[in-house]
Amino acid sequence: PGQPVQPVLLQYDCKHFNFSWSGKNGNLRMCLLRMMLQFANFCTVTILDPYHPSQAEINDPVLFANNVRALMAKQLGVPSTEHSYDDVWFAADAIRANVGQDFELGEIKKLYDMDLESLKVLLKTFRQADTDKSGTLSKPEFERALGLSDRSQASLEQFFSFFDTDASGDLSYREFIQGLALLSGKCSTLSQAKLAFLVFDVEGTGRVKVDVLR
């Protein structure tokens, strides 16, 4: 610990197929096949100057690692993220479910107190609800998944809009997780209050009848 390191950068200059074995290219057999069919595959290796840690970095390995990572990201002209091995394992399941992973598991765990296994279970539920295999939930799929058929159309529209935070007209897996976190109480008091009102406003009028609360 605390010794100088030699940062090495790898850049894959791909014209047709990205063979960096990430995302939807994570299938090893398909990756090898497409690499061979591409005929020419290029990789640029850049060896940076040795990085000598300061005394503060010697005393703090996390600071040392973050600063080296920031230097490498700057040289590559790319942002850095907090993706972990859990993100890699989850991404493999997400690809099979045709679901985009536009978040970091660490962020989700912190916000909603969910571990990797919980997210996998929810992914399975999401996949079952996604009957057209689009990778998102439409309004009818959302209604069937939550059993909301007994509500008025206006109430369903308001309920769906509350979950559809980007107003795209479909629910992504991220929005699905956020919604379930609300239903389970893993959110702010204000969000819980808004959701409770929508739950009891079965007619979508913006008002809650007393007999509904009884």
C-alpha positions in Angstrom: 0.0 0.0 0.0 1.1 3.5 -0.7 3.5 2.5 -3.5 3.7 4.2 -6.9 1.5 2.7 -9.6 1.7 2.6 -13.4 -1.7 3.5 -15.0 -2.3 1.8 -18.3 -5.2 2.8 -20.6 -6.9 0.5 -23.1 -9.0 1.9 -26.0 -10.8 -0.3 -28.4 -11.2 1.6 -31.7 -14.2 -0.3 -33.1 -16.0 0.7 -36.3 -18.7 -2.0 -36.4 -18.6 -4.1 -33.3 -17.5 -3.2 -29.8 -15.7 -6.2 -28.5 -15.0 -4.8 -25.0 -17.3 -7.5 -23.6 -19.8 -5.2 -21.9 -23.5 -4.6 -22.1 -25.3 -6.6 -24.8 -21.9 -7.8 -26.1 -21.4 -9.8 -22.9 -22.0 -13.1 -24.5 -18.5 -14.6 -24.9 -19.2 -16.9 -27.7 -21.0 -14.2 -29.8 -18.2 -11.8 -28.9 -15.5 -14.1 -30.2 -17.5 -14.9 -33.4 -18.1 -11.3 -34.2 -14.5 -10.4 -33.5 -13.4 -13.0 -36.1 -15.9 -11.8 -38.6 -14.7 -8.2 -38.2 -11.3 -9.2 -39.6 -9.4 -6.3 -38.0 -9.7 -5.4 -34.4 -7.7 -2.5 -32.9 -6.6 -1.8 -29.4 -4.6 1.3 -28.4 -2.5 0.9 -25.2 -1.4 4.1 -23.5 1.1 3.8 -20.6 1.0 6.9 -18.4 3.8 8.1 -16.2 4.1 6.4 -12.8 1.8 7.9 -10.3 3.5 8.7 -7.0 1.1 9.2 -4.1 1.2 12.1 -1.8 1.4 11.6 2.0 -2.4 12.2 2.2 -2.9 9.4 -0.4 -0.5 7.1 1.4 -2.6 7.6 4.5 -5.9 7.1 2.7 -6.0 4.3 0.1 -9.5 5.3 -1.1 -8.3 8.8 -1.9 -5.3 7.3 -3.7 -7.5 5.0 -5.8 -10.0 7.8 -6.6 -7.3 10.2 -7.7 -5.7 7.6 -10.0 -9.1 6.7 -11.4 -9.8 10.4 -12.0 -6.5 10.8 -13.8 -7.2 7.8 -16.1 -10.7 9.0 -16.9 -9.4 12.5 -17.7 -6.9 11.1 -20.1 -9.5 8.9 -21.8 -12.0 11.8 -21.9 -14.7 9.7 -20.2 -16.6 10.0 -16.9 -16.1 7.7 -14.0 -18.8 5.8 -12.1 -19.3 3.8 -8.9 -20.2 0.6 -10.7 -19.2 -2.5 -8.7 -19.0 -6.3 -9.4 -22.6 -6.5 -8.3 -23.5 -4.2 -11.2 -21.7 -6.6 -13.6 -23.6 -9.6 -12.3 -26.9 -7.7 -12.3 -26.3 -6.4 -15.8 -26.1 -10.0 -17.2 -29.6 -10.7 -15.8 -30.9 -7.3 -17.0 -29.7 -7.9 -20.6 -31.7 -11.2 -20.7 -34.8 -9.3 -19.5 -34.2 -6.6 -22.2 -34.0 -4.1 -19.4 -31.6 -1.1 -19.4 -29.5 -0.6 -16.4 -29.3 3.2 -16.1 -28.3 3.3 -12.5 -25.7 2.1 -10.0 -26.6 -0.6 -7.5 -24.8 1.2 -4.8 -27.1 4.2 -5.3 -30.2 2.0 -5.3 -29.1 0.3 -2.1 -28.5 3.6 -0.4 -31.8 5.1 -1.5 -34.1 2.2 -1.0 -32.3 -0.2 1.2 -32.3 -3.1 -1.4 -29.6 -5.6 -1.9 -28.6 -7.5 -5.1 -30.9 -10.5 -4.4 -33.9 -8.2 -3.8 -33.2 -6.4 -7.1 -33.0 -9.7 -8.9 -36.3 -10.8 -7.5 -37.9 -7.5 -8.6 -36.3 -7.9 -12.0 -38.0 -11.3 -12.4 -41.3 -9.7 -11.4 -40.8 -6.9 -13.8 -40.0 -9.4 -16.6 -43.2 -11.4 -15.9 -45.2 -8.2 -16.0 -43.6 -7.1 -19.3 -45.7 -9.4 -21.5 -44.7 -7.8 -24.8 -40.9 -8.1 -23.9 -40.3 -4.4 -24.7 -38.1 -3.8 -21.6 -40.7 -1.3 -20.2 -44.2 -1.5 -18.7 -47.1 0.0 -20.6 -50.2 1.3 -18.7 -52.1 -1.9 -19.2 -49.2 -4.0 -18.0 -48.7 -1.8 -15.0 -52.4 -2.0 -14.1 -52.4 -5.8 -14.4 -49.2 -6.1 -12.3 -50.6 -4.1 -9.4 -54.2 -5.3 -9.7 -55.7 -1.9 -10.3 -58.6 -2.9 -12.5 -61.2 -1.8 -10.0 -60.3 1.9 -10.2 -61.6 4.6 -12.5 -59.7 5.5 -15.7 -58.9 9.0 -14.2 -57.5 7.3 -11.1 -55.4 4.9 -13.2 -54.0 7.8 -15.2 -52.9 9.7 -12.1 -51.5 6.6 -10.5 -49.5 5.7 -13.6 -48.2 9.3 -14.0 -47.0 9.3 -10.4 -44.8 6.3 -11.1 -43.8 7.5 -14.6 -41.4 10.1 -13.4 -39.9 10.9 -16.8 -43.4 11.2 -18.5 -42.4 8.8 -21.2 -45.6 6.9 -21.2 -43.9 3.7 -20.1 -42.3 2.6 -16.9 -38.6 1.6 -16.9 -37.2 -0.9 -14.5 -35.7 2.0 -12.5 -39.2 3.7 -12.2 -40.6 0.3 -11.2 -38.2 0.0 -8.3 -38.9 3.5 -7.2 -42.6 2.8 -7.2 -42.2 -0.4 -5.2 -40.0 1.4 -2.8 -42.8 3.9 -2.3 -45.3 1.1 -1.7 -43.1 -0.5 0.9 -42.5 2.7 2.8 -38.8 3.1 1.8 -39.1 6.7 0.8 -39.7 10.2 2.2 -42.8 11.0 4.3 -44.0 13.5 1.6 -43.8 10.8 -1.1 -45.7 8.4 1.1 -48.4 11.0 1.7 -48.8 11.7 -2.0 -49.0 8.0 -2.8 -51.5 7.3 0.0 -53.8 10.0 -1.4 -53.6 8.4 -4.8 -54.4 5.0 -3.4 -57.5 6.2 -1.7 -58.6 8.5 -4.5 -60.1 5.6 -6.4 -62.3 7.8 -8.6 -59.4 10.2 -9.6 -61.3 13.3 -8.6 -58.6 14.8 -6.5 -60.6 14.1 -3.4 -61.0 11.2 -1.0 -64.4 10.1 0.2 -64.8 9.4 3.9 -66.3 6.0 3.4 -63.2 4.9 1.4 -61.1 5.4 4.5 -63.4 3.3 6.7 
